[in-house]
Structure formats: structure tokens, C-alpha cells
Amino acid sequence: MQISGELTEEQQGRVLSRRAGRFFYRTSLPSGVDGEKVEADLTDGILTVRLPKSGVGKRRRITIGGKG
């Protein structure tokens, strides 16, 4: 998974400050994540990434048979 974007921010008040630039982040997804359904949202400077679990790997009960 990789996340990239560009940030431009300007604040006015007592001091004028400007911040701008590109960012790039790359990481591996944990096992059990459905990579096709990953969602990301950037609101008020907070990046939220949702990693939904895939249906594979759910618990199930296995009956063990044997003699004796």
C-alpha cells in the first residue's frame, strides 16, 4: 500500500506561516486485509485509513475423528 499527496497550508495571524510539499508513505498490508476495499480520508489534517478484513481466515470448528 502506498499513500501520497500534496499539502499546501497558509496561516495568517500574528505570524504569517506557509507550509507546502509532497508526502509519500509506503507500507505492507497486514495479512487478512481485503486490499481492494481499503479506504483513506484526509480531514482537518488527520489521515484516516480503513483496512477491512477479508472473509478468509474466519474461525471455524473442525471435528477431529479417530479410533478409540
Secondary structure, DSSP 4 states (H G I P E B T S, - for coil): -EEEEEEEEEE-SSS-EEEEEEEEEE-PPPTTB-GGG-EEEEETTEEEEE-PBPSTT-----------
